[in-house]
Amino acid sequence: MTDTIETSTGTANDIEARLAAVLEEAFQAGVETYNERGFKRRIGFGNRPAVIHIDLANAWTRPGHPFTCAGMDTIIPNVQRINEAARAKGVPVFYTTNVYRNRDASSGTNDMGLWYSKIPTETLPADSYWAQIDDRIAPAEGEVVIEKNRASAFPGTNLELFLTSNRIDTLIVTGATAAGCVRHTVEDAIAKGFRPIIPRETIGDRVPGVVQWNLYDIDNKFGDVESTDTVVEYLNNLPQFEDTVPKTLSDPQPEVEAPADPA
């Protein structure tokens, strides 16, 4: 990832390079332990995937915001590749954006909760430029953008309903941040019976080493971390999504017209 964040001791990339070597050594030392104890099993790809892009809105992907993440020059092109492959097969693509509609911390009805006491949630107003999905990976017509105000994409949203109603068994998760919303979404996905697949080159965060550590830990316990090439190949080899829709979902239903508004 070539874009950088300047620090007092050099660039984030310099620090990340040094950390990468240390972390790799630690990971290699842990492989034997995990293998001996039966971890790092492969959950594998299922037959009916969906893609979800976690918080790839301008607040995370563009400079100048407290939530800005590094690595977007790598992440965005790989997300574009996954979108192209998924859309070609009719695979559902979802997006999330973390936003807040009542940012008055003194209000008993604010939707920031205690998270406001830890992170600057007040900088994420709904309907703002920062809340919009980055236009380089803009949703196509009919793709759903889910507003959330917690880390995981599941609690308080319709995501699980969308997935179960489409008989989804595999959830391809991209986005930011590795230590926060991506990780919590992956953990909830496997707990709810979906196979989490995480394309390595599509995950971002702000602090050097965080992506590498979290992907290692996720791969050992919660989902399969794969290369973007592997995920794109899987999508390319799928049948058209609509050809695998269960009959009960594809049967035409009578349309009922909504009543007109009262005069």
C-alpha positions in Angstrom: 0.0 0.0 0.0 1.8 3.1 -1.2 -0.1 6.1 0.2 1.3 7.2 3.5 0.5 9.0 6.7 3.3 11.2 8.1 4.4 10.5 11.7 7.1 12.1 13.9 9.4 9.1 13.2 8.9 8.7 9.5 6.1 7.5 7.3 3.5 4.9 8.3 4.9 2.8 5.5 8.4 2.8 7.0 7.0 1.7 10.3 4.7 -0.9 8.7 7.6 -2.4 6.9 9.5 -2.9 10.1 6.4 -4.2 11.9 5.7 -6.6 9.1 8.9 -8.4 9.6 8.4 -8.7 13.3 4.8 -9.8 13.0 5.6 -12.3 10.3 8.2 -13.9 12.7 5.6 -14.0 15.5 3.0 -15.5 13.1 5.3 -18.2 11.9 6.1 -19.1 15.5 2.3 -19.3 16.2 1.6 -21.6 13.2 2.8 -24.7 15.0 0.8 -23.9 18.1 -2.4 -23.3 16.1 -1.9 -26.4 13.9 -1.3 -28.6 16.9 -4.5 -27.3 18.6 -6.8 -27.6 15.5 -7.1 -24.0 14.6 -6.8 -22.4 11.2 -9.3 -24.7 9.5 -10.7 -23.7 6.2 -14.4 -22.8 6.0 -14.3 -22.6 2.2 -16.6 -20.9 -0.3 -20.2 -21.8 -0.5 -22.6 -21.7 -3.5 -24.5 -18.5 -3.0 -22.3 -15.5 -2.1 -23.0 -11.9 -1.4 -20.5 -9.1 -1.2 -20.5 -6.4 1.5 -18.2 -3.4 1.5 -17.8 -2.1 5.1 -17.7 1.7 5.5 -15.9 2.5 2.2 -17.5 6.0 2.4 -15.5 9.2 2.0 -14.8 9.6 5.7 -12.6 6.4 5.4 -11.4 6.5 1.8 -10.6 10.2 1.3 -8.0 12.4 3.1 -9.0 15.1 5.7 -11.3 13.2 8.1 -10.6 11.8 11.5 -11.6 8.3 10.2 -9.3 8.4 7.1 -7.5 5.1 6.5 -4.3 4.4 4.6 -3.9 2.0 1.7 -6.8 3.2 -0.5 -4.6 3.2 -3.6 -4.5 -0.6 -3.2 -8.0 -1.2 -1.7 -10.1 0.7 -4.2 -8.8 -1.1 -7.4 -9.3 -4.5 -5.7 -12.8 -3.6 -4.6 -13.5 -2.5 -8.2 -12.3 -5.9 -9.4 -14.6 -7.7 -7.0 -17.6 -5.6 -7.9 -17.0 -6.2 -11.6 -16.9 -10.0 -11.1 -19.8 -10.1 -8.7 -22.1 -7.9 -10.9 -21.2 -10.0 -14.0 -22.8 -13.0 -12.2 -25.7 -11.1 -10.6 -24.2 -11.6 -7.1 -25.8 -9.2 -4.6 -23.5 -6.3 -3.5 -24.2 -4.4 -0.3 -22.5 -1.3 1.2 -22.4 0.1 4.8 -21.8 3.6 6.0 -21.5 4.5 9.7 -23.6 7.6 10.3 -25.5 9.4 13.1 -28.7 11.4 12.8 -28.8 12.9 16.3 -25.3 13.9 17.3 -26.3 16.0 20.3 -24.4 14.1 23.0 -26.5 15.7 25.7 -29.7 14.4 24.2 -31.4 11.3 25.6 -32.3 10.3 22.0 -28.8 10.7 20.4 -27.9 7.6 18.4 -24.1 7.7 19.1 -24.4 5.8 22.4 -21.3 5.2 24.5 -19.2 4.9 21.4 -19.1 8.8 21.4 -17.1 8.5 24.6 -14.3 6.6 22.7 -14.3 7.9 19.1 -15.4 11.1 17.3 -18.8 9.8 16.0 -20.0 13.4 15.9 -17.9 13.8 12.7 -20.2 11.4 10.8 -23.4 13.3 10.1 -25.9 11.4 8.0 -26.5 12.7 4.5 -23.1 14.5 4.4 -20.3 14.1 1.8 -18.4 12.1 4.4 -21.2 9.6 4.7 -21.5 8.9 1.0 -19.9 5.9 -0.6 -16.7 6.7 -2.5 -17.7 7.4 -6.1 -14.8 5.3 -7.4 -16.7 2.3 -6.1 -20.2 3.7 -6.2 -23.2 1.4 -5.8 -24.9 0.3 -9.0 -28.6 0.7 -9.5 -30.5 -1.5 -7.0 -27.5 -2.1 -4.7 -28.3 -1.4 -1.1 -26.4 1.0 1.2 -27.0 0.1 4.8 -26.8 2.9 7.4 -25.4 1.6 10.7 -24.2 3.2 13.9 -22.4 0.3 15.5 -19.3 -1.6 14.5 -20.9 -4.7 13.0 -23.1 -4.5 10.0 -25.6 -6.8 11.6 -27.2 -5.3 14.8 -29.9 -2.8 14.1 -29.9 -3.3 10.3 -31.7 -5.4 7.8 -28.6 -7.2 6.6 -29.4 -10.6 8.0 -32.9 -10.4 6.4 -31.4 -9.5 3.0 -29.0 -12.4 3.2 -31.4 -15.1 4.5 -34.2 -14.1 2.1 -31.7 -14.6 -0.8 -30.4 -17.9 0.7 -26.9 -16.5 0.9 -24.3 -18.9 2.4 -21.1 -16.9 1.8 -20.3 -13.3 2.7 -17.3 -11.7 1.0 -16.3 -8.8 3.3 -14.1 -5.9 2.3 -13.5 -2.4 3.8 -12.4 -0.6 6.9 -11.4 -0.9 9.5 -9.7 -4.2 10.1 -9.7 -3.9 13.9 -13.2 -2.5 14.1 -16.2 -2.8 11.7 -14.7 -5.4 9.4 -13.7 -7.7 12.2 -17.0 -7.4 14.1 -19.0 -8.0 10.9 -16.9 -11.1 10.2 -17.4 -12.4 13.7 -21.1 -11.9 13.6 -21.3 -13.4 10.1 -19.8 -16.8 11.2 -21.9 -16.7 14.3 -25.0 -16.4 12.2 -24.1 -19.2 9.8 -22.5 -17.3 6.9 -19.1 -18.3 5.5 -16.9 -15.1 5.8 -14.4 -14.7 3.0 -12.0 -11.7 3.4 -10.0 -10.6 0.3 -6.6 -9.6 1.8 -5.9 -6.6 -0.4 -9.3 -4.9 0.3 -8.9 -4.3 4.0 -7.7 -1.1 5.6 -7.0 0.6 8.9 -5.1 3.7 10.2 -2.3 2.3 12.2 0.7 0.3 10.9 0.5 -3.4 11.7 -3.2 -3.4 12.5 -4.4 -4.9 9.2 -1.7 -7.6 9.2 -2.4 -8.7 12.8 -6.2 -8.7 12.5 -6.2 -10.7 9.2 -3.9 -13.2 10.8 -6.2 -13.6 13.8 -9.4 -13.7 11.7 -7.9 -16.3 9.4 -7.1 -18.5 12.4 -10.5 -18.2 14.1 -13.4 -16.6 12.2 -13.1 -16.6 8.4 -10.9 -17.4 5.4 -8.5 -14.6 4.3 -7.8 -15.1 0.6 -6.2 -13.1 -2.1 -8.3 -10.9 -4.3 -7.2 -13.1 -7.2 -8.7 -16.2 -5.5 -12.0 -14.4 -4.7 -12.4 -13.1 -8.3 -11.6 -16.5 -9.7 -14.3 -18.0 -7.5 -16.9 -15.4 -8.6 -15.9 -15.9 -12.3 -16.6 -19.6 -12.0 -20.0 -19.3 -10.5 -23.2 -19.8 -12.4 -25.5 -16.8 -12.9 -26.9 -16.0 -9.5 -30.5 -15.9 -10.7 -30.1 -19.4 -12.1 -29.6 -20.7 -8.5 -32.5 -18.9 -6.9 -34.8 -21.4 -5.1 -38.1 -21.9 -6.9 -40.1 -20.4 -4.0 -38.2 -17.1 -4.5 -38.4 -17.0 -8.3 -42.1 -17.7 -8.6 -44.0 -14.6 -9.8 -46.4 -13.1 -7.2 -49.5 -11.0 -7.8 -48.7 -7.3 -7.5 -50.8 -5.2 -5.2 -50.9 -1.5 -5.9 -50.3 0.8 -2.9 -53.2 3.0 -2.0 -53.0 6.6 -3.0 -52.2 9.2 -0.3 -55.4 10.7 1.3 -56.3 14.0 -0.3 
